[in-house]
Amino acid sequence: MTFESWAAFTAASAVLLVIPGPTVLLVVSYALGQGWRTALPMAVGVALGDFTAMTLSMLGLGALLAASATLFTILKWVGAAYLVYLGLKLWRAGATLDAAPRTDAVSAARMLGHAWLVTALNPKSITFFVAFLPAFLDPHADFLAQMLVFESTFLLLAFGNAFGYALVASRARGFVGNPRAIGIINKLGGSLLIGAGAATVTLAGSRT
């Protein structure tokens, strides 16, 4: 694995995580209703959920790599195209964050479990990782070492992103309800994803 590949993965992951989705909406909902105390359990739950989905995806990719290098290469190109698709879709997304405050009293453990369930058991999470990760994996390098580096990087980013969203939602509620702010995030994120997709096409092409 090259530094350039890791850097591209880190940049693309950071953009993907900051884009509002089901997990972000859940984090914001709890933070709006119950304040900053939700930040830590929600962030831990999100990280554990991503760990579950990502590990299952990586194990499947490892089996595919062992079975057919050609199919794995095809999947790398599909993953790069998927990033571009997500970027274009984000550009056209609406500028709203539809998260209603959750005021029901729940323990930190239940919040953690809820975040884990939403993140890990969403079939789209595993599908996403299967399409996303191959663009950055080097089929000629040690797979387990790459798996460790990519998972550690993504989980740290996922934890930080969820923690940050919870704090922002609890402290600056006007921001998460500001269409202009969300619109800027969507446009910037979409542009960066398209760029990441183009970069991973180059990376994929250089290894075939």
C-alpha positions in Angstrom: 0.0 0.0 0.0 1.3 3.4 -1.0 1.0 6.6 1.0 -1.0 8.1 -1.9 -3.5 5.3 -1.7 -3.9 5.7 2.0 -4.3 9.5 1.7 -6.9 9.1 -1.1 -8.8 6.6 1.1 -8.6 8.9 4.1 -9.9 11.9 2.1 -12.7 10.0 0.5 -13.8 8.4 3.8 -13.8 11.8 5.6 -16.1 13.3 2.9 -18.4 10.2 2.9 -18.7 10.3 6.6 -19.6 14.0 6.9 -22.5 13.6 4.3 -25.8 13.4 6.2 -27.2 9.9 6.1 -29.3 7.6 8.4 -26.5 7.4 11.0 -25.9 11.1 11.1 -29.6 11.8 11.3 -29.8 9.4 14.3 -26.9 11.1 16.0 -28.3 14.6 15.4 -31.8 13.5 16.6 -30.5 12.3 20.0 -28.2 15.3 20.4 -31.1 17.8 19.6 -33.3 16.1 22.2 -30.8 15.2 24.9 -27.8 17.4 24.5 -24.0 16.8 24.5 -24.2 13.8 26.8 -25.2 11.7 23.8 -21.9 12.4 21.9 -19.7 9.6 23.4 -22.2 6.7 23.4 -23.4 7.6 19.9 -19.9 7.9 18.6 -18.8 4.6 20.1 -22.0 2.9 18.7 -21.3 4.3 15.2 -17.7 3.2 15.3 -18.7 -0.3 16.3 -21.3 -0.5 13.7 -18.9 0.6 11.0 -16.4 -2.0 12.3 -19.0 -4.7 11.9 -20.0 -3.7 8.4 -16.5 -3.0 7.2 -15.0 -6.3 8.6 -17.7 -8.3 6.9 -17.1 -6.5 3.7 -13.3 -6.8 3.9 -13.5 -10.6 4.5 -15.7 -10.9 1.4 -13.3 -8.9 -0.6 -10.4 -11.0 0.6 -12.2 -14.1 -0.5 -12.9 -12.5 -3.9 -9.2 -11.5 -4.3 -8.1 -15.0 -3.6 -10.6 -16.5 -6.1 -10.2 -14.1 -9.0 -7.8 -11.2 -9.5 -9.7 -10.2 -12.6 -13.0 -9.9 -10.8 -11.3 -7.9 -8.1 -9.9 -5.5 -10.6 -13.3 -5.0 -12.2 -14.7 -4.3 -8.7 -12.0 -1.6 -8.2 -13.2 0.2 -11.3 -16.8 -0.1 -10.2 -15.8 1.4 -6.8 -14.2 4.4 -8.5 -17.3 5.0 -10.6 -19.4 4.6 -7.5 -17.6 7.5 -5.8 -18.3 9.7 -8.9 -21.9 8.7 -8.8 -22.2 9.6 -5.1 -20.6 12.9 -5.8 -23.1 13.8 -8.6 -26.0 12.6 -6.5 -24.9 14.8 -3.6 -24.7 17.8 -5.8 -28.4 17.3 -6.6 -29.4 16.6 -3.0 -31.7 18.9 -1.1 -30.4 21.3 1.5 -32.2 20.0 4.5 -31.4 17.8 7.5 -34.6 16.2 8.6 -33.8 15.2 12.1 -36.6 15.5 14.8 -35.3 15.7 18.4 -35.6 12.5 20.4 -36.8 13.4 23.9 -37.5 9.8 25.1 -35.2 9.1 28.1 -32.8 6.3 27.3 -29.6 5.1 28.9 -26.2 5.5 27.3 -26.0 1.8 26.7 -29.3 1.9 24.7 -28.1 4.8 22.7 -24.9 3.0 21.9 -26.8 -0.1 20.8 -29.2 1.9 18.7 -26.3 3.6 16.9 -24.7 0.2 16.3 -27.8 -1.4 14.9 -28.6 1.5 12.5 -25.0 1.5 11.3 -24.1 -2.2 11.1 -27.4 -3.8 10.1 -28.1 -1.5 7.2 -27.6 -3.7 4.1 -26.4 -0.5 2.3 -23.4 -0.3 4.6 -22.0 -3.6 3.5 -22.8 -2.9 -0.1 -21.2 0.5 0.1 -17.9 -0.9 1.6 -17.8 -3.7 -1.0 -18.0 -1.1 -3.8 -15.8 1.5 -2.1 -12.8 -0.4 -0.7 -11.5 -2.2 -3.7 -10.5 1.1 -5.4 -7.9 1.6 -2.7 -6.7 -2.0 -2.1 -3.4 -3.2 -3.7 -3.9 -6.9 -4.7 -0.2 -7.4 -4.6 0.3 -6.2 -1.0 -0.5 -8.0 2.2 -4.3 -8.0 2.5 -4.5 -8.3 6.3 -2.1 -5.4 6.8 -4.2 -3.3 4.5 -7.3 -4.3 6.2 -5.9 -3.3 9.6 -4.8 0.1 8.3 -8.0 1.0 6.4 -10.3 -0.2 9.2 -8.4 1.7 11.9 -8.4 4.9 9.8 -12.0 4.7 8.9 -13.1 3.9 12.5 -11.2 6.8 13.9 -12.8 9.1 11.3 -16.3 7.6 12.0 -15.9 8.1 15.7 -14.7 11.7 15.3 -17.4 12.5 12.8 -20.3 11.2 15.0 -18.9 12.9 18.1 -18.5 16.2 16.2 -22.0 16.0 14.8 -23.5 15.4 18.2 -21.6 18.3 19.8 -22.5 20.7 17.0 -26.2 19.6 17.1 -26.3 20.1 20.9 -24.5 23.4 21.0 -25.4 25.0 17.7 -28.8 23.8 16.8 -29.3 26.6 14.2 -26.5 25.2 12.1 -28.1 21.7 11.6 -31.4 23.4 10.6 -29.8 25.9 8.3 -30.5 25.0 4.6 -27.6 27.1 3.4 -25.1 25.4 5.6 -26.3 21.9 4.7 -26.3 23.0 1.0 -22.7 24.1 1.2 -21.7 20.8 2.8 -23.5 18.8 0.1 -21.9 20.8 -2.8 -18.4 20.7 -1.3 -18.8 17.0 -0.4 -20.1 16.2 -3.9 -17.1 18.0 -5.5 -14.6 16.2 -3.3 -16.2 12.8 -4.0 -16.0 13.3 -7.7 -12.4 14.3 -7.3 -11.7 11.2 -5.2 -13.4 9.0 -7.8 -11.2 10.4 -10.5 -8.1 9.9 -8.3 -9.0 6.3 -7.6 -9.5 5.7 -11.3 -5.8 6.7 -11.7 -4.8 4.5 -8.8 -6.7 1.5 -10.1 -5.4 2.0 -13.6 -1.8 2.1 -12.4 -2.1 -1.3 -10.7 -3.7 -3.2 -13.6 
